[in-house]
């Protein structure tokens, strides 16, 4: 009887240890050489502003279909990626005027102004090979995007280092467990703002990981003769579902609200974004 009781205790302790081990997980990319992974990224932004007593508003929506082909895995375990923009569409509504553009639209259907700016860029992207070396934690080691696209073109087709790393900002450096939290900080040098997001692990299994996020957007207020002051200008929130096998996003929703007031002028914007896996 003692022998069986001892075996039962050992079995129970072993099972408990295994269960505890499965409660923590490291999120990282696990991609296969030769395979292509696709994601659709959409955003809808509503902006209203009042400048010198004049009010204006604008609606902007766009959609990107990006393909990441794993061409190789180097000796450091980093991924050699080729990035392709499969499709892109944009719609702008301002002051009663509608402008639309889509890379797959028939000839003549795109707005002439947008077509004149984007047709050449898209043809360049299709004909050039944009590559990068990506770590398992979603950090870009190197890329040739800056050699192919100008900074202005990268604002339209965001294939540069900063934008790609933002797509993988949900990946923490350390292991996670259910209800654990981690923080990510992103700086936008162009807008001179900082976005600080706190992620919470709401569900954790081998199949998928679910996160929720809440954050603040701050800017530094500079006035001559005074110390710099950090002011809050916006907030963010969102949910993310991650594939436990590949580390890629299955589905993500995000909200961003920004409000800036200065010298009697006001600017407010609301952005809703999505990321979806394309199988």
C-alpha positions in Angstrom: 0.0 0.0 0.0 2.8 2.4 0.9 4.5 1.7 -2.5 1.3 2.6 -4.4 0.7 5.7 -2.2 4.3 6.8 -2.9 3.8 6.3 -6.7 0.6 8.3 -6.5 2.3 11.2 -4.7 5.2 11.2 -7.3 2.7 11.1 -10.2 0.6 13.9 -8.6 3.7 16.1 -8.1 4.9 15.4 -11.7 1.5 16.3 -13.1 1.4 19.5 -11.1 4.9 20.5 -12.2 4.0 19.9 -15.9 0.8 21.9 -15.4 2.8 24.8 -13.9 5.3 24.6 -16.7 2.5 25.0 -19.3 1.2 28.1 -17.6 4.1 30.2 -18.9 4.9 30.8 -22.5 7.3 32.8 -24.6 5.7 34.6 -27.6 8.0 34.5 -30.6 7.8 34.1 -34.3 8.1 30.5 -35.6 8.0 30.6 -39.4 8.8 28.0 -42.0 11.3 28.5 -44.8 9.6 28.8 -48.2 6.2 29.7 -46.7 4.3 32.9 -47.3 2.2 34.5 -44.6 -0.4 37.2 -45.4 -2.1 39.8 -43.3 -4.7 42.4 -44.1 -4.4 45.7 -42.2 -7.2 48.3 -42.2 -7.7 51.7 -40.6 -10.5 54.3 -40.5 -9.6 57.8 -39.2 -12.0 60.6 -38.5 -10.3 64.0 -38.0 -11.9 67.4 -37.1 -10.0 70.6 -36.7 -10.7 74.2 -35.9 -7.9 76.5 -37.0 -8.3 80.3 -36.7 -12.0 79.9 -36.3 -12.5 77.7 -39.4 -13.8 74.2 -38.9 -12.9 71.3 -41.2 -13.3 67.5 -41.1 -11.9 64.6 -43.0 -12.6 60.8 -43.2 -9.7 58.6 -44.3 -9.8 54.8 -44.7 -7.2 52.4 -46.2 -6.5 48.7 -46.5 -3.2 46.9 -47.0 -2.7 43.3 -48.0 0.8 42.3 -47.1 2.6 39.1 -47.9 5.8 37.9 -46.0 7.7 35.2 -47.7 10.4 33.4 -45.7 13.3 33.0 -48.1 15.7 31.6 -45.5 16.7 31.3 -41.9 20.3 32.5 -41.2 22.8 31.0 -38.7 21.5 33.3 -35.9 18.0 31.9 -36.3 16.7 35.2 -37.9 14.3 35.2 -40.8 15.2 36.5 -44.3 12.0 37.9 -45.5 10.7 39.3 -48.8 7.8 41.7 -48.3 5.2 42.1 -51.0 2.3 44.6 -51.2 -0.5 42.5 -52.8 -3.2 45.1 -52.7 -3.8 48.6 -51.4 -6.9 50.8 -51.3 -7.7 54.3 -50.0 -10.7 56.5 -49.6 -10.7 60.2 -48.6 -13.8 62.3 -47.9 -13.3 66.0 -47.2 -15.5 69.0 -47.7 -18.0 67.1 -49.8 -15.3 65.7 -52.1 -14.7 61.9 -52.4 -11.3 60.5 -53.5 -10.8 56.8 -54.0 -7.9 54.6 -55.1 -7.3 50.9 -55.3 -4.4 49.0 -56.9 -6.8 46.4 -58.4 -9.3 48.9 -59.8 -9.9 48.9 -63.6 -8.2 51.7 -65.6 -9.9 55.0 -65.2 -11.8 54.3 -62.0 -9.2 55.7 -59.6 -9.3 59.5 -58.9 -6.7 61.1 -61.2 -5.0 63.0 -58.4 -4.4 59.9 -56.3 -3.5 57.8 -59.3 -0.8 60.3 -60.4 0.8 60.0 -56.9 0.5 56.3 -56.3 0.5 54.4 -59.6 4.3 54.8 -60.1 5.0 53.9 -56.5 3.0 50.7 -56.6 4.6 49.7 -59.9 8.0 50.3 -58.3 7.1 48.1 -55.3 5.9 45.3 -57.6 9.1 45.4 -59.7 11.5 45.8 -56.8 12.3 43.2 -54.1 11.9 44.6 -50.6 13.8 42.4 -48.1 14.5 42.4 -44.4 16.1 40.3 -41.7 13.6 39.8 -38.9 14.3 38.3 -35.4 11.9 35.9 -33.7 10.9 38.8 -31.5 9.8 40.9 -34.5 12.8 43.3 -34.6 14.2 44.3 -38.0 17.9 43.8 -38.1 18.3 45.2 -41.7 16.1 46.2 -44.7 16.6 47.7 -48.1 13.2 49.6 -48.0 15.0 53.0 -47.5 17.0 52.4 -50.7 13.8 51.7 -52.7 11.2 54.0 -51.3 11.5 57.7 -50.3 10.2 58.8 -46.8 7.1 60.3 -48.5 6.4 57.0 -50.4 6.9 55.0 -47.2 4.1 57.1 -45.5 1.7 55.9 -48.3 3.1 52.3 -48.4 4.4 51.6 -44.9 7.1 48.9 -45.5 9.9 50.5 -43.5 11.7 49.3 -40.4 9.6 51.3 -37.9 6.2 50.3 -39.3 7.1 46.6 -39.5 8.3 46.6 -35.9 5.1 48.2 -34.8 3.2 45.3 -36.4 5.1 43.0 -33.9 4.9 45.3 -30.9 2.7 42.8 -29.1 5.7 40.4 -28.7 7.2 40.7 -25.2 10.9 40.0 -24.4 10.1 37.8 -21.4 7.8 34.8 -20.9 4.2 35.5 -20.1 1.5 33.8 -18.0 -2.3 34.3 -17.7 -3.1 37.8 -16.2 0.5 38.9 -16.5 1.3 42.3 -17.9 4.0 43.9 -19.9 4.6 47.4 -21.3 5.7 48.6 -24.7 6.9 52.1 -25.6 6.9 53.5 -29.1 8.3 56.9 -30.2 7.1 58.7 -33.3 9.9 61.1 -34.1 8.0 62.6 -37.0 5.0 63.5 -34.8 7.2 64.0 -31.7 4.9 61.8 -29.6 5.3 58.7 -27.4 2.8 55.9 -27.1 3.0 53.8 -23.9 0.9 50.6 -24.0 0.2 48.1 -21.2 -0.7 44.6 -22.4 -2.6 42.1 -20.3 -2.6 38.3 -21.0 -6.3 37.4 -20.8 -6.1 33.9 -22.2 -3.2 31.5 -22.7 -3.1 28.0 -24.4 -1.0 26.1 -26.9 -3.4 27.0 -29.7 -3.8 30.7 -29.1 -2.9 33.7 -26.9 -5.3 36.6 -26.2 -4.2 40.0 -25.1 -5.9 43.3 -24.2 -4.1 46.6 -24.2 -4.6 50.1 -22.9 -2.3 53.0 -23.4 -1.6 56.7 -23.4 -0.1 59.0 -26.0 2.0 61.9 -24.7 3.8 64.9 -26.2 6.5 67.2 -24.8 5.4 70.8 -24.4 8.2 73.2 -24.9 8.1 76.8 -23.9 11.0 79.3 -23.8 12.2 79.9 -20.2 10.3 76.9 -18.8 11.1 73.3 -18.2 9.7 70.8 -20.7 6.3 69.5 -19.8 5.0 66.1 -20.8 1.3 66.3 -21.6 -1.2 63.6 -22.4 -2.9 64.0 -25.8 -4.6 60.7 -26.4 -5.4 57.2 -25.4 -5.4 53.7 -27.0 -7.1 50.4 -26.4 -7.3 47.1 -28.2 -7.5 43.3 -28.3 -5.2 40.8 -30.0 -5.5 37.1 -30.7 -2.2 35.4 -31.5 -1.6 32.0 -33.2 0.2 29.9 -30.6 2.1 28.0 -33.3 3.5 30.8 -35.5 3.3 33.8 -33.1 1.5 35.8 -35.8 -1.7 37.8 -35.3 -5.0 36.0 -36.1 -7.1 39.0 -35.4 -6.6 42.4 -33.8 -8.7 45.4 -33.0 -7.5 48.8 -31.9 -8.9 52.3 -31.1 -6.9 55.5 -30.8 -8.2 58.9 -29.8 -6.1 62.0 -29.9 -7.0 65.6 -28.9 -4.6 68.6 -29.2 -5.3 72.2 -28.3 -2.9 75.0 -28.8 -3.3 78.8 -29.1 -7.1 78.4 -29.5 -6.7 75.8 -32.3 -8.1 72.3 -31.9 -7.5 69.0 -33.6 -9.3 65.8 -32.7 -8.9 62.4 -34.4 -10.3 58.9 -33.9 -8.8 55.9 -35.5 -10.1 52.3 -35.6 -7.7 49.6 -36.9 -7.8 45.9 -37.6 -5.3 43.2 -38.5 -6.5 39.9 -39.9 -4.7 36.8 -41.0 -5.3 35.7 -44.6 -5.2 32.0 -45.1 
